[in-house]
Amino acid sequence: MTAIHDTVAPPPSPCINICRMDERSGLCEGCLRTIDEIANWSTLDNAAKRAVWDAIEMRHAQWVAQRFTSQGEQQ
C-alpha cells in the first residue's frame, strides 16, 4: 500500500517570473518570497514549502490591507 505522502503532489514553486527584489521589504516583487526562501526552495521538504506558501499568503493579505488603507487616506 502506498503512503499518502507518496501520492500527494509537492507544492509548486511560487515563482511567476517577475524576479525583482524590493529593497525596502526584502521580498521578491513577483512571488513575495525572501531571497533565502528563493535560494533554498529546491532543498525544502514539502512541509517547509507549504510553510513558505503560508507566509506568502500572509504577506499578500498584509499588502492588500495596507494598499486599501493607503487608498482610504488619499481620498
C-alpha positions in Angstrom: 0.0 0.0 0.0 1.2 3.5 -0.9 1.6 6.1 1.9 -0.5 9.2 1.4 2.6 11.5 1.3 3.8 9.5 -1.7 0.7 10.3 -3.7 0.3 14.0 -2.9 2.0 16.3 -5.4 4.6 18.6 -3.9 3.7 22.2 -3.6 4.5 24.1 -6.9 7.1 26.9 -7.0 5.6 30.3 -6.3 7.8 31.9 -9.0 5.9 33.8 -11.6 9.0 35.0 -13.5 8.9 38.6 -12.2 12.1 38.4 -10.3 13.0 41.7 -8.7 13.9 42.2 -5.1 12.3 45.1 -3.3 15.0 46.8 -1.2 12.5 48.1 1.4 10.7 44.9 2.1 13.4 42.4 1.1 10.8 40.4 -0.8 10.6 39.5 -4.5 8.1 41.7 -6.2 6.7 38.7 -8.2 6.4 35.9 -5.6 6.7 37.7 -2.3 9.5 35.4 -1.1 12.7 36.4 0.7 16.0 35.7 -1.0 16.6 32.8 1.4 13.3 31.2 0.6 14.0 31.5 -3.1 17.6 30.2 -2.8 16.5 27.2 -0.6 13.3 26.3 -2.4 14.7 23.2 -4.2 16.1 21.8 -1.0 13.0 22.3 1.2 10.8 19.3 2.0 7.0 19.6 1.3 6.1 20.8 4.8 8.6 23.6 4.5 7.4 24.5 1.1 3.8 24.7 2.4 5.1 26.9 5.2 6.6 29.3 2.6 3.3 29.3 0.8 1.5 30.2 4.1 4.0 33.0 4.6 3.4 34.3 1.1 -0.4 34.3 1.7 0.0 36.3 4.9 2.3 38.8 3.1 -0.1 39.2 0.3 -3.0 39.8 2.7 -0.9 42.4 4.6 0.0 44.1 1.2 -3.7 44.2 0.2 -4.8 45.6 3.6 -2.0 48.2 3.5 -2.9 49.2 0.0 -6.6 49.7 0.9 -5.6 51.7 4.0 -3.4 53.9 1.9 -6.1 54.5 -0.7 -8.6 55.5 2.1 -6.1 58.1 3.4 -5.8 59.6 0.0 -9.5 60.2 -0.5 
